[in-house]
Amino acid sequence: MKIISLATSLFFVCAVVATAQEAKKFTFEGKVGSLPKGWKTEKTGKGTGGDWQIVEDKDAVGGLSLAQTKADRKALFNICVNEGARYKDIDLTVKFKAIAGETDQGGGPVWRFQDGNNYYIARMNPLEDNFRVYKVTGGKRSAEFQNADVTIPAGEWHTLKIKMAGNHIECFLDGKKYLDVKDDSIAAAGKVGLWTKADAQTSFDQFRVSGLKK
């Protein structure tokens, strides 16, 4: 019995270690004014996809963050994705700070990103005082699955957290869950990244993703 117990214990220890190793922290290090290594600009619809670059920020970890800096009111969705990782079921967190934007502000993460026309997005907009989760399929964003009226100040760091397992999506803002929906539209694993709309100029920091195991 002792041998079986030891083997079982070792199994669970290994399982925990394997899960922990799947957690990935995406750092935004590099030359100010350039994209971090392994990141690529994408877009949905009109526009260039934005001007994403590493910027100096004394309040960011390491003094650097990744920001969308272009004030293009006519752009649709500006996206920057990481090219080196794909996830299906995820636990994702990222900090964001809304800097400017007259048409739109804020933004959020994308996940299960297949291309610029197919992905999930959850975003906070301080200009509209709302937190929403959507899907984009065939190049068109759906009506919001769910809306939460939330007021937060721009110009400050806030934390978004997304969990998706199977078709179940949960979205948190500053530690509180506001959105809880189910959708089967995009079932395949995909890239993760960051998103803003139109002229929303936003900084992002401390982007972490863990794969979930059922």
N, C-alpha and C positions, 0 to 999 in steps of 0.2 A: 504493500500500500504506500509506503514511503517513496518508493521509486516512481510509482504512478503520479503521486502528488508532486514530486520534484519536476517530473517531465511536464506535467500540466502547468506548473508555475512558470517554467522556462518558456513554454509556448505563449502564455499570456504576456510575459515580459517582452518577448520578441515581437509580438503583435503590436504592443504599445510603441516600441521603438520604431517599427516600420511606419506606423501612422504618423508619428512625430516627424519622421524624415520627409514625409510628403509635404509638410508645410513649407511654403516658399515666401521669402520676403523680397519684393522687387525694389531695388534701390535706384534712385535717380541721380547717380553720380556721373560725372563727366565734365566736359567743357561747357561753361555757361554760354547759352545761345545755340546749343546743338541738341539733338535728340540723344537720350541715353542709349547705350549699346543694346541692340536687340529689340528696339521699339520702332514702330512704323506708323506713319499717318495714314488714316483711312477716312472715308466720308460716306454719307448717305445723301443722295440728291445733289442739289446745287452747291457750289462753293469749292474751296480747295481742300477742305478737311481741317482747316485751321493752321495756325502757326504754333506748333507745339515745341517747347524748348525748355531746357534746364535754366532756372532762374535763381538768383540769390534771394534767400529769405532767412532772416536772422531767427525767426520763430520755428523754422523747419528743422528736423533732425539733420545734423551735419551742415546746416546752413544753406541747403539746396532743396528745391522742389521742382516738379514738372508742371508747366503751366501752358494753357492755351491763351495766347496773347493777342490774337487778331480780332479787331472789332468790325467784323463783317456782318451787318444786320441781315443781309440777303442770304447768307449761308443757311443750309438746312442743318445737318448734324455734323459736328466736328468730332473725329474719333482718333485715338492713338492706342494701338494694341501692342501687346508683347508677342513677339514671333516665336518664342521658344517653349511655350507651355500650353497644354490643352487640358481642359477639365470638363467633366460632365456634372457630377454632384460636388458642390463646393461650399466652403465657408470662407467668405471674402470680407475683408475690412479695408477701408481707405479713409484717410483724412482729406477734407477739402476746405478751401477758403475761397469764397466769392470775392473777386477783386473789383470787377466792373461789368457793365452791361446795361444798356438802356432798353433793348428789346427783350433780352433774356439774361438770367444770371444763374450762377451755380452749375450743377451738373451731377455726374455720378459715374458708377462703374457699368461696364458692359460685360456680359458673360455668355457662354455658349455661342460665341461670335463665330459664325461661319464665313461671312464676308460683310461688306458694307450694307448689304440689303437684308441680312438675316441675323438677329441677335436679340437678347433681352437687355433691358436698360431700367435702372432705378435711379431717379434723380430728385434732388432737392432744389427748389427755386426760391431763394429769399425774396425775389422781386414779386412773386405771386403768392408767397406764404403757403406753399403746398409741397408735399412729398408724394411722388407717384411712381408706379411701376408699369412698364409697357413691354410689348414685344414689337420688333420690327421684322416683318416678313414681306418678301417680294418688293423691298424698297419702300414700304409704307408702314408708318407707325400706327399701331392700333389705338383705339380709345384707351384711356387708362384702365387697367384692370381694377385698380382701387386708388382712392385719393384720400390723403390725410391733410387737414388744414393745420399747418404748423408755422409758427413765426420764430425765426432765428435771425440774429444780426449778421449782416454781411461783414466781410473784413476780419472774421475770426475763424479759427479752425474748428471744424465739427467732424464727427465720425459717422460714416455710413457702414453698415454691416449687412451682408446679403448671405442667406443660406438657401440652397436649392438642393433638394433630394428627390429624384424622380420628377414628378410634375408639381411638387410643392415648393412655393417660393415664400420666404419670410424676409421682411426688410425692416431694419432697425436704424434709428437716428439717435446719436448720442446715448446709446444704451437702452433705448425704449423701442419696443416693437410697435410699428404703426400699420404695416401692411402684411396681409396673409392671404395668398391666393393660390390657385392651381391652374396650370396650363400645360397642354401636351404638344404645343406647336413645334418646338425645337427640342428634339430628344437626343441629338448627337452631342458628343463632347465638342468643345470649341475653345477659342482663345479668350483671354480676358484683357480688358483695357479700360480706357477712360473716355468720357463723352461730355461734350457741351453742345449747346444749341446757339445758332446765330452769332451774336456779338458777346456772348457770355465769356468773360475772361476770368479763368479760375485756376487756382493752384491746387496740386494734389501731392500728398506725402504719405509715407508709412502704408504702402500697399502690400497686403499680405493675403495669400490664398492657400487654403488647405483642401486637398481632395477628401471627400467623405466616402466612407465605406459602410455599406449596409450590413 
